Amino acid sequence: MENLIQGALKFMEEDFKEHESLFEKLKNKQDPHTLFIGCSDSRVIPNLITNTGPGELFVIRNIANIIPPYRVGSDYLATTSAIEYAVNALDIKNIIVCGHSNCGGCLALYNSKEKFENIPNVKKWLDMLAPIKEEAIKIAGNDEAMRSWITEKLNLVNSLQNLLTYPGISKAVEEKKIEVHAWYFIIQTGEIYEYDFEGQHFVLITKNKEQK
């Protein structure tokens, strides 16, 4: 905890001063251009991998970067309500769904029932990925590394498909009012791959791609 306190002191005494004019502009409202939906994993830092500053990203994070299908429910729908808010209240221009390599959430899909005894809500959350688990097993069999890699990719595509069930998003994409992207971040290399809708596969983001 002491490290966190020292970090907070450094922010107040040094880092904030460096960006004081920016925070002054942000004091009354936010106007982010991008909704970033990522995993809660501590190794995935949205502003770091997108090179963005305060006020640019509206961030949603959960276990395994899952986007549930849209529904109006009587329980507490944190991810769903945050997406609603970003699209309808913040006038977001871009949506990025970002998964990553060695995802603990995706790996946990293959845990035994005993491992979920103390985390029943996590199990319930991951139950949404049961069809993906079945598909990954069909493709990879008992190859754990391949199975995890496929699960992470299929999960991203599934989240994209679910995102388009949210009211207004499909229409906004068709009208080019919102751009939707799925990224796959490889932690050990820093590489980021983007899903190609037409080719239905992931391709490395490059300078040439950015210029198109």
C-alpha positions in Angstrom: 0.0 0.0 0.0 2.9 2.3 0.7 3.9 2.2 -2.9 0.4 3.3 -3.9 0.5 6.2 -1.5 3.8 7.4 -2.8 2.5 7.1 -6.3 -0.5 9.3 -5.4 1.8 11.9 -3.8 4.0 11.9 -6.9 0.9 12.4 -9.1 -0.3 15.3 -7.0 3.1 17.0 -6.7 4.5 16.3 -10.2 2.4 14.6 -12.8 -0.8 16.6 -12.2 1.2 19.9 -12.5 2.5 18.8 -15.9 -1.1 18.3 -17.2 -2.9 20.9 -15.2 -4.3 22.8 -18.1 -5.8 19.5 -19.5 -7.5 18.7 -16.2 -8.8 22.2 -16.1 -10.6 21.7 -19.4 -11.9 18.3 -18.2 -13.2 19.5 -14.9 -16.9 19.9 -15.8 -17.5 17.2 -18.4 -16.0 14.4 -20.3 -16.0 14.0 -24.1 -14.3 10.8 -24.9 -14.0 9.7 -28.6 -13.7 6.0 -27.9 -15.3 3.3 -25.9 -12.7 0.7 -24.9 -14.0 -2.6 -23.6 -11.2 -4.7 -22.2 -10.3 -7.4 -19.7 -9.8 -6.6 -16.0 -6.3 -8.2 -16.3 -3.7 -6.0 -14.7 -1.4 -6.4 -17.6 -3.8 -4.7 -20.1 -3.6 -0.9 -19.7 -5.9 0.8 -22.2 -4.3 4.3 -22.2 -0.9 2.8 -22.4 -1.5 0.5 -25.4 -3.5 3.2 -27.3 -1.2 6.1 -26.3 -4.1 8.2 -25.1 -4.5 10.6 -22.2 -7.2 11.6 -19.7 -10.6 12.3 -21.3 -10.1 10.3 -24.5 -11.3 6.8 -23.5 -14.4 5.7 -21.8 -13.3 2.3 -20.3 -15.3 -0.8 -19.4 -13.3 -3.7 -18.0 -14.5 -7.1 -16.9 -13.3 -10.7 -16.6 -12.4 -11.9 -20.2 -13.7 -8.8 -21.9 -17.1 -10.3 -22.4 -19.9 -8.4 -24.0 -23.2 -10.0 -23.1 -26.1 -10.0 -25.5 -28.3 -7.0 -25.0 -31.2 -7.2 -22.7 -33.2 -5.1 -20.2 -33.1 -6.9 -16.9 -34.2 -6.6 -13.3 -30.7 -7.4 -11.9 -27.6 -5.2 -12.1 -26.2 -5.1 -15.6 -22.9 -3.2 -15.3 -21.3 -3.9 -18.7 -24.6 -3.5 -20.6 -25.5 -0.3 -18.9 -22.1 1.2 -19.4 -22.3 0.4 -23.1 -25.7 2.0 -23.3 -24.4 5.1 -21.6 -21.3 5.5 -23.8 -23.3 5.1 -27.0 -26.4 7.2 -26.1 -25.1 9.8 -23.7 -21.5 10.3 -24.7 -21.8 10.2 -28.5 -18.9 7.8 -28.9 -17.3 7.6 -32.3 -15.3 4.4 -31.9 -15.7 1.1 -30.0 -12.7 -1.2 -29.4 -13.2 -4.6 -27.8 -9.7 -5.7 -26.7 -8.8 -9.3 -25.7 -5.3 -10.5 -25.0 -3.0 -13.5 -24.8 -2.8 -15.8 -21.8 -6.2 -14.6 -20.6 -7.0 -16.1 -17.2 -10.7 -15.7 -17.7 -10.7 -17.7 -20.9 -8.4 -20.3 -19.3 -10.8 -20.7 -16.4 -13.5 -22.0 -18.7 -11.7 -25.3 -18.5 -11.5 -25.4 -14.7 -13.0 -28.2 -12.7 -16.2 -27.5 -10.7 -14.2 -27.6 -7.5 -12.1 -24.6 -8.5 -15.3 -22.5 -8.8 -16.6 -23.3 -5.3 -15.5 -20.0 -3.8 -16.1 -17.9 -6.9 -19.7 -18.8 -8.0 -20.3 -15.4 -9.6 -17.3 -15.9 -11.8 -18.6 -19.3 -12.9 -22.0 -17.7 -13.8 -20.3 -15.0 -15.8 -18.1 -17.4 -17.7 -21.2 -19.6 -18.4 -21.9 -17.2 -21.3 -18.9 -18.7 -23.1 -20.1 -22.3 -23.0 -20.7 -22.5 -26.7 -17.2 -21.0 -27.4 -15.7 -23.7 -25.1 -17.4 -26.4 -27.1 -16.2 -25.0 -30.4 -12.6 -24.6 -29.1 -12.5 -28.2 -27.9 -13.8 -29.4 -31.3 -11.0 -27.5 -33.0 -8.1 -28.0 -30.6 -8.9 -31.1 -28.7 -6.6 -31.5 -25.7 -3.9 -29.1 -27.0 -4.2 -26.6 -24.1 -2.1 -23.8 -25.7 -4.1 -24.0 -29.0 -7.4 -24.3 -27.1 -6.7 -21.1 -25.1 -5.6 -19.2 -28.2 -8.7 -20.2 -30.1 -10.9 -19.4 -27.1 -9.5 -15.9 -26.8 -10.1 -15.2 -30.5 -13.6 -16.7 -30.6 -14.5 -14.8 -27.5 -13.6 -11.6 -29.2 -15.7 -12.3 -32.3 -18.6 -13.4 -30.1 -18.4 -10.1 -28.2 -18.4 -8.2 -31.4 -21.5 -10.0 -32.5 -23.2 -9.4 -29.2 -22.2 -5.7 -29.4 -24.2 -5.3 -32.6 -27.4 -6.5 -30.7 -27.4 -3.2 -28.7 -30.0 -0.7 -29.8 -28.7 1.8 -32.3 -25.2 0.3 -32.7 -25.7 -1.7 -36.0 -27.5 1.3 -37.6 -24.7 3.7 -36.4 -22.1 1.3 -37.9 -23.9 1.1 -41.2 -24.2 4.9 -41.3 -20.5 5.2 -40.5 -21.3 7.2 -37.3 -19.5 4.6 -35.2 -16.5 2.4 -36.0 -16.3 -0.9 -34.3 -13.0 -2.8 -33.9 -11.8 -6.0 -32.1 -8.2 -6.1 -31.0 -6.0 -8.9 -29.8 -3.1 -7.8 -27.7 -0.1 -10.2 -27.3 1.4 -9.3 -23.9 4.9 -10.7 -24.4 5.6 -9.0 -27.7 3.4 -5.8 -27.5 1.8 -6.7 -30.9 -1.8 -5.8 -31.5 -3.9 -7.7 -34.1 -7.2 -6.4 -35.4 -10.1 -8.5 -36.6 -10.7 -8.2 -40.4 -14.5 -8.5 -40.9 -14.2 -9.4 -44.6 -11.5 -11.9 -44.2 -12.8 -13.1 -40.8 -9.3 -13.4 -39.3 -6.9 -11.2 -37.3 -4.2 -9.1 -38.9 -1.3 -7.2 -37.4 -1.9 -3.5 -37.1 0.7 -1.7 -39.2 1.5 1.9 -40.3 0.3 1.1 -43.8 -3.1 -0.2 -42.4 -3.5 3.1 -40.3 -2.9 5.2 -43.5 -5.6 3.4 -45.5 
